[in-house]
């Protein structure tokens, strides 16, 4: 069943169980979707308000972009489950003869790459979502600025959760050049994304404690 | 409807909308529940394995504790919605006469305190969950160590998301002594919890890149 069609209880139950999926990969993608939804809430609380009329068109665009990103996160949560079974099956392939060994290695390599590209895409979507949350934190309704802060933490979890599955899979790849290239790409996103997330969150916290404290 | 009985799609839809609840508070509590569930997955993958027989009784206890904490996070997500309506209603109370003003101030103060105690409890549960995840990261199945890492990020989001609602509500409280006491309690949990989360996550990352990189 598609992730979004499950009740939260059902998802939590299978996540808690020893079933291999959903696991950290699916939970990371779901965190990204929750963070995107919070960004949409902020956009929806901004649109239609006189005070924010000047940025309304821009906010509408950000709302649309978040809708697409949220959908991508859910698609990737499902995809994360799909790539698991063929990869697990690879480990059970025979490797007695040299032909069997060569075949197993090739299929394994293909499946490891497929399993790495899913969390890489989760990370890319998280980077996009963070940039939108930054704009919403600057221009969106001040009433909802705390929701930007929570959204940022959720998307950051998507980023820092997904990178683990990148490292697990690239660690087993034979093509070290490709593996290092993917690790480098992921590492750069972690560095840039964490810094951006911290910057947005700290700004929100500053505003909250200044405004009201 | 209880949070956990909704489908993920339903929850994401209302979260995205301009409806005030669920918002950042409910999403923070849900992040805590997801992180606790991942901890349970790690425990379930450890129990029954010969290699971890020595710690099995301890892990079973951690599993039970996480089940209770996960339930508390869900209860607090619902509670977060419950305390919103009476607080919002307070702002609409009349404040013409001095009696009306005094009554409004008193009711407001009570409701602000109730609305602050929910995220404070979310933070307390997050602190408990982080300590359990630390133990699971040290003693649980090495196969599932990345799930500890993702779980930690989710629970950290519960902590850093919930604190925003503490500051928003204490910022409006008239009793500044009580407000500062609550802010201090929350600030200490943020500091200790973030440090603990970073420590566990970095340890997991180190193991993943050493093991396989």
Interface residues (C-beta under 8 A of the other chain):
Chain A: X3 X4 X5 X6 X7 X8 X9 X11 X12 X15 X16 X17 X18 X23 X24 X25 X27 X28 X30 X31 X33 X34 X37 X38 X40 X41 X44 X45 X67 X70 X74 X144 X146 X147 X149 X150 X151 X153 X154 X156 X157 X160 X161 X164 X165 X167 X168 X170 X171 X172 X183 X201 X204 X205 X208 X209 X211 X212 X213
Chain B: X3 X4 X5 X6 X7 X8 X9 X11 X12 X15 X16 X17 X18 X23 X24 X25 X27 X28 X30 X31 X33 X34 X37 X38 X40 X41 X44 X45 X67 X70 X74 X144 X146 X147 X149 X150 X151 X153 X154 X156 X157 X160 X161 X164 X165 X167 X168 X170 X171 X172 X183 X201 X204 X205 X208 X209 X211 X212 X213
